[in-house]
Amino acid sequence: MAVINETHRLRDLDRAFLERYNLVGPRYTSYPTAPHFHEGVDGAAFRNHLLALTPAQRRRPLSIYIHLPFCIEHCSFCACNVIISPKMEQVSEPYVRMLEREVELHAAVVDRDRPVIQFHWGGGTPTYLNVDQIRRVHAMVAGRFNLAADAEQSIEIHVSWTSDEQLRTLAALGFNRVSLGVQDFNPRTQEAIRRRQTYERTRQVILLARELGFRGINVDLVYGLPYQTPATFGETIERIIDLRPDRLAVYNFAYLPGRLAHQRSIRPETLPSGEQKFQIFLEAHDRFSAAGYRYIGMDHFALPDDELSLAFDQGTMQRNFMGFTTRAGADLLGIGVSAISHVTNCYAQNVKKPPAWERAIAAGEFPIERGLLLSRDDLIRQEVIAGLMCRDHVNQHEIERHHGIVFDEYFAEEIDRLEPMVRDELLTIGPDTLDLTFLGRLFVRNIAMVFDAYLKRPEGKQVVYSRTL
C-alpha cells in the first residue's frame, strides 16, 4: 500500500506505485471512445437521427464546433488532424466555401429556435484564416442558428501566427474566450517540437485580449516534451503565472510515433521518463496552487472566479471533444473535416480527408465517416465515467434512479477491481457514493478504465492510447 500523508505529499510515492499505474488508456473526451466508432453510422443515419428527435430533444441547447485544420508548420508533438500548407488563402478559401455548405446541411434539419450556448473554433490554427474569412465563417453560423446573447464564443490561436487585427476582429464579432497554445517557453524544447514563439509576443497577445474585453484567457502547456525537467518547466510556469491567465491546461504529452509519423522526429531518449513526468506535473501543481489556481481535474487549473471553476462547484461541468466545458446538457454539432458531433445518444464523425468531405457535401449529404449509437450499457457507463471525470464522485442512487439498476449488482466485477485502488488510497467506496481522493484525481483515467467495457473486448483492431503518466 502506498503511504500518503494527510497533505498528500505526492513526491513520496515510490517507483513501484508509479509503475503500477503508468498504463495506456483513453483520456475520455467521450465514452465510448472514438476508436470504437464504426461505419454503420453514416451521413444518412445521422440525418435520420436528427430528424427523429423528440420535441423535447429538439429544444435542447446546442454547442457548435468548427474545425479549421490548417497550419503553416507541423509541430512535432501535435496529435490533431491538421493540413500543413504555407499557401494560406489558396487552400483556405475553397475550404471556407465548402464549410458554408455543410453549415446549411445542419441548419436545414436543426430547429432554428435552439439556442447556441457555445461556439468554438479549433484546429489546426483557426487564425490561419484572414480577417475577411473569419467574418464570413462567423456570419454563416450566426445567420443560420440562434446564437445566444450570453454564448461562450471561443477560439484557439497560435500567437506567432495571430495578428492584432485578427484579435480585434474576433472581439468585434463577439468572441469572449481565447485559448493560447504555449506548450513551453524553453528554447531547446521549442526547437525540438518545432513550436517557436516568444514570451514577449505571448504577453502582447494576452494584454491586448484583456484590453479588448475577452473575459476568459486560457493557456495550454504540455509536460513530457523533449529536454524538459522540473527546473526548465518551472521557468515557463513562473512566466505564465506572471501573465495570470484565467484557466490553464497542463497536458500530458501523448507520444505515439507508431501512429503519428511526424512524431518520429522526436528522439525517445530526449523525453523524460514516466516518473520524471510525474515530478514535472507535481511541480506545476504546487506552483499553480500556490499562485491561487484550483486544480479542476485531468490536467486543468482555473482561478476561483473562472467559469470552469464555478461550473465544477455547481456540477455543470462536462467533458467532450473540446475537453472540459462549462455548460452541461447541450448537444454538440461538429462541422469541418474530422469534426465529431454528439446528439443525444449518437456520435457521428466527419471524414478526415478534405476530398471525401467535399464530395459528400457537394452531393448534399452529411460527410459522416463513422459513428456510434449508444446502447443502454454505454449510457450507464458514460454517466459513471462522467461523474468520475467531472465531479470526482459517483452518486450510486442517481445512477440507479436514472437507469433502473442496482449499482452494486450491475458493477459487482468493477467494484472488486477497484479494491486495490481503495487500498492505494485513490478512492473510497461508501454505501451511496464512490469518491476520489486527491491522489485519485491525478489517476482518474485509471479509475475510469475500470468501468470501460470496451477495454475488456478482445475482438477488433488494436487501439493505441497514450500512457497515463
LINCOR-V270167 format. One record per residue. SS is DSSP state (h for helix, s for strand, l for the rest). OMEGA is omega in radians with two decimals (* if undefined). D_LAST is the distance of its C-alpha to the last C-alpha in Angstrom with 1 decimal. Layout:
ss = {SS	SS}
omega = {OMEGA	OMEGA}
d_last = {D_LAST	D_LAST}
This chain:
ss = {l	l	l	l	l	l	l	l	l	h	h	h	l	l	h	h	h	h	h	h	h	l	l	s	l	l	l	l	l	l	l	l	l	h	h	h	l	s	l	l	l	l	h	h	h	h	h	h	h	h	h	l	l	l	h	h	h	h	l	l	l	s	s	s	s	s	s	s	l	s	s	l	l	l	l	l	l	l	l	l	l	l	s	s	l	l	l	l	h	h	h	h	h	h	h	h	h	h	h	h	h	h	h	h	h	h	h	l	l	l	l	l	l	l	s	s	s	s	s	s	s	s	s	l	l	h	h	h	l	l	h	h	h	h	h	h	h	h	h	h	h	h	l	l	l	s	s	s	s	s	s	s	s	s	s	s	s	l	h	h	h	l	l	h	h	h	h	h	h	h	h	h	h	l	l	l	s	s	s	s	s	s	s	l	l	l	h	h	h	h	h	h	h	l	l	l	l	l	h	h	h	h	h	h	h	h	h	h	h	h	h	l	l	l	l	s	s	s	s	s	s	s	s	l	l	l	l	l	l	h	h	h	h	h	h	h	h	h	h	h	h	h	h	l	l	l	s	s	s	s	s	s	l	l	l	l	l	l	l	l	h	h	h	h	h	l	l	h	h	h	l	l	l	h	h	h	h	h	h	h	h	h	h	h	h	h	h	h	h	h	l	l	s	s	s	s	s	l	l	s	s	s	s	l	l	l	h	h	h	h	h	h	h	h	l	l	l	s	s	s	l	l	s	s	s	l	l	l	l	l	s	s	s	s	s	l	l	l	l	s	s	s	s	l	l	s	s	s	s	s	l	l	l	h	h	h	h	h	h	h	h	h	l	l	l	l	l	s	s	s	s	s	s	l	l	h	h	h	h	h	h	h	h	h	h	h	h	h	h	h	h	l	s	s	s	h	h	h	h	h	h	h	h	l	l	l	h	h	h	h	l	h	h	h	h	h	h	h	h	h	h	h	h	l	l	l	s	s	s	l	l	l	s	s	s	s	l	h	h	h	h	h	l	h	h	h	h	h	h	h	l	l	h	h	h	h	l	l	l	l	l	l	l	l	l	l	s	l	l}
omega = {3.11	3.12	-3.11	-3.09	-2.98	3.08	3.07	3.09	-2.94	3.12	3.12	3.14	-3.08	-3.08	-3.12	3.10	-3.10	3.12	-3.13	-3.09	3.10	-3.07	2.99	-3.12	-3.09	3.01	3.05	2.88	2.96	2.87	-0.14	-3.07	-3.00	3.13	-3.12	3.00	-3.12	-3.04	3.08	3.02	-3.14	-3.08	3.14	3.14	-3.13	3.10	3.13	3.10	3.13	-3.12	-3.07	3.14	3.10	3.09	3.13	3.13	3.14	3.13	-3.14	3.09	-3.10	2.89	-3.12	3.12	3.07	3.12	3.12	-2.82	-2.93	3.01	3.10	3.10	-3.14	3.05	-2.99	3.13	-2.92	3.05	-3.12	3.07	-3.02	3.04	-3.09	3.12	3.04	-3.00	3.01	-3.01	-3.14	3.12	-3.07	-3.07	3.07	3.13	-3.14	3.13	3.13	3.10	3.14	3.13	3.07	3.07	3.13	3.11	3.12	-3.08	-3.11	-3.07	3.13	-3.13	-3.07	-3.08	-3.11	-3.11	3.03	-3.05	3.05	-3.12	-2.99	3.05	3.11	-3.07	0.33	3.13	-3.11	3.12	2.86	3.10	3.07	-3.04	3.14	3.13	3.09	3.12	-3.10	3.13	3.10	-3.09	-3.10	3.08	-3.11	-3.12	-3.07	3.14	-3.10	-3.12	-3.07	-3.11	-3.12	-3.11	2.96	3.11	-2.98	-3.10	3.06	-3.13	2.98	-2.97	-3.14	-3.10	3.13	-3.10	3.05	3.13	3.10	3.11	3.13	3.12	3.13	3.12	-3.14	3.14	3.11	3.05	-3.07	3.07	-3.14	-3.12	-3.09	3.01	3.12	-3.14	-3.11	3.10	-3.08	-3.06	-3.12	3.09	3.11	-3.13	-3.10	-3.10	3.13	3.12	-3.02	3.03	-3.05	3.03	-3.08	-3.14	3.10	3.12	3.12	-3.12	-3.14	3.12	3.12	3.12	3.11	3.11	-3.10	3.05	3.05	-3.07	3.14	3.09	3.14	3.01	3.07	3.02	3.10	3.07	-3.05	-3.13	-3.13	3.01	3.11	2.98	3.05	-3.11	-3.11	3.13	3.09	3.10	3.08	-3.12	-3.13	3.10	3.12	3.11	3.10	-3.13	3.02	3.02	-3.12	-3.01	-3.12	2.94	-3.12	-2.95	3.01	-3.11	3.09	-3.11	-3.06	-3.07	3.10	-3.13	-3.07	-3.01	-3.08	3.10	-3.12	3.05	3.09	-3.13	-3.07	-3.12	3.10	-3.04	3.03	3.09	3.08	3.11	3.11	3.10	3.14	3.10	3.09	3.13	3.13	3.08	3.12	-3.13	-3.10	-3.09	3.14	3.10	3.12	-3.14	3.04	3.11	3.06	3.02	-3.07	-3.13	3.11	3.02	-3.09	3.08	3.10	3.01	-3.06	-3.12	3.10	-3.08	3.13	3.11	3.12	3.13	3.09	-3.13	-3.05	-3.14	-3.13	3.08	3.06	-3.14	3.08	-3.03	3.03	-3.10	3.06	3.06	-2.88	-3.00	-3.10	3.04	-3.13	2.96	-3.09	3.00	3.10	-3.05	-3.09	-3.10	3.07	-3.09	-3.09	3.03	3.05	-3.10	-3.04	-3.07	-3.09	2.93	3.10	-3.11	3.07	3.07	-3.03	-3.10	-3.10	-3.13	3.13	3.08	-3.13	-3.12	-3.13	-3.12	3.12	3.11	3.13	-3.10	2.98	-3.03	-3.05	3.14	-3.09	-3.14	-3.09	2.94	-3.01	3.07	3.08	3.13	3.09	-3.08	3.11	-3.11	3.08	-3.13	3.11	-3.11	3.09	3.10	3.11	-3.02	-2.96	-3.08	3.11	3.08	3.06	3.07	-3.05	-3.12	3.10	3.11	3.13	-3.12	-3.11	-2.96	3.07	3.13	2.92	-2.95	-3.07	3.10	-3.09	-3.07	-3.11	-3.14	-3.11	3.14	3.06	-3.12	3.11	-3.03	3.08	3.11	3.03	3.12	3.11	3.03	3.03	3.13	3.00	3.11	3.12	3.13	-3.06	-3.01	2.85	-3.09	3.10	2.94	3.07	3.10	3.14	3.10	3.13	-3.14	-3.07	3.09	3.13	-3.13	3.13	-3.12	3.11	-3.09	-3.09	-3.09	-3.07	3.11	-3.12	-3.01	-3.11	-3.05	3.07	-3.09	3.10	-3.13	-3.12	3.09	3.06	3.12	-3.13	3.03	*}
d_last = {19.2	16.8	19.2	18.4	21.4	22.8	21.3	17.8	17.3	13.7	14.1	16.1	13.3	13.9	12.1	13.2	11.6	8.0	8.9	10.5	7.7	5.2	7.4	8.7	10.2	12.1	11.7	15.1	17.3	19.8	20.7	21.6	19.3	21.0	20.7	23.1	25.8	29.0	32.2	34.3	33.7	35.5	37.4	40.3	38.3	36.4	39.7	41.3	38.5	39.1	42.8	42.5	40.8	42.8	44.6	42.1	39.1	41.0	41.0	37.3	35.9	34.1	31.1	31.7	29.1	30.6	28.6	29.9	28.2	29.8	28.5	30.5	27.8	24.6	21.6	19.6	16.1	17.7	17.0	20.1	23.4	25.6	29.0	29.5	33.1	35.1	38.0	37.2	40.0	41.1	38.0	37.2	40.7	41.0	37.6	38.7	42.0	40.2	37.8	40.8	42.1	38.9	39.1	42.7	41.6	39.4	42.1	44.7	43.1	41.3	43.6	44.5	44.3	40.7	39.2	36.3	34.2	31.3	31.8	28.8	28.9	25.8	25.4	25.6	27.5	29.9	32.0	32.8	35.7	38.8	40.3	42.7	40.1	37.9	41.0	41.8	38.4	38.5	42.1	41.6	39.3	41.2	44.5	43.6	41.3	41.8	39.5	39.5	40.8	37.7	35.2	31.9	32.2	29.2	28.3	25.6	26.9	26.4	28.4	29.8	31.4	32.6	36.1	37.7	40.0	37.2	35.8	39.3	39.8	36.7	37.8	41.3	40.0	38.2	34.6	33.2	29.5	27.9	24.3	23.8	21.2	20.7	17.2	18.4	21.9	21.6	24.1	22.5	19.3	21.5	23.6	20.8	19.5	23.1	22.8	25.6	26.6	28.2	27.7	31.4	31.3	28.3	30.3	33.4	31.8	30.5	33.9	35.8	33.7	34.5	38.1	38.3	37.2	33.7	32.6	28.9	26.9	23.2	21.1	17.9	15.6	12.6	10.2	9.0	12.6	15.1	16.6	14.6	14.8	14.9	18.6	18.8	16.5	18.5	21.6	20.4	19.5	23.0	24.7	23.0	24.1	27.6	27.6	26.8	25.4	25.5	22.0	18.7	15.7	12.8	10.6	7.3	9.1	9.5	11.1	13.6	16.7	18.3	18.7	19.1	21.7	21.7	18.1	19.8	21.4	18.1	18.3	15.2	16.5	16.3	12.5	10.6	8.7	5.2	7.4	9.2	6.7	6.4	10.1	10.7	9.6	11.7	14.4	14.4	14.6	17.4	19.3	19.3	20.2	23.0	24.3	24.8	22.0	20.7	17.2	17.8	14.5	11.6	11.4	15.3	17.9	21.6	24.9	26.7	29.4	27.3	27.8	24.2	24.4	27.7	26.6	23.9	26.7	29.1	26.9	27.5	24.1	22.8	20.0	21.2	20.7	21.2	18.3	19.5	23.3	26.0	28.7	28.3	30.9	31.3	31.5	29.7	31.6	29.8	32.2	31.8	30.4	27.2	27.3	26.6	29.0	28.5	32.0	32.4	31.2	30.9	28.2	29.7	28.2	30.5	30.9	28.8	31.7	34.2	37.3	36.6	35.7	39.0	41.1	40.0	40.7	44.0	45.0	44.4	41.5	38.0	35.8	33.4	31.7	30.0	29.0	29.0	31.3	29.5	31.0	31.7	28.8	26.5	27.8	27.4	23.7	23.2	24.6	22.6	19.2	20.6	21.6	18.1	16.5	19.5	21.4	19.1	21.7	23.7	27.5	28.8	32.3	31.5	29.9	32.9	35.3	33.8	33.6	36.2	34.1	33.7	30.0	30.0	31.8	30.0	26.5	27.8	25.5	22.4	23.5	23.9	20.4	19.2	21.1	18.5	16.2	19.4	20.0	16.6	17.6	15.2	18.3	22.1	24.4	27.8	30.9	30.2	26.6	23.0	21.5	18.0	17.7	16.1	13.2	13.2	13.0	9.5	8.7	11.4	10.0	10.2	13.6	14.9	14.3	16.9	19.4	18.8	22.0	21.3	18.4	21.2	23.6	24.3	26.5	25.9	23.9	20.5	17.9	15.1	11.9	8.6	5.4	3.8	0.0}
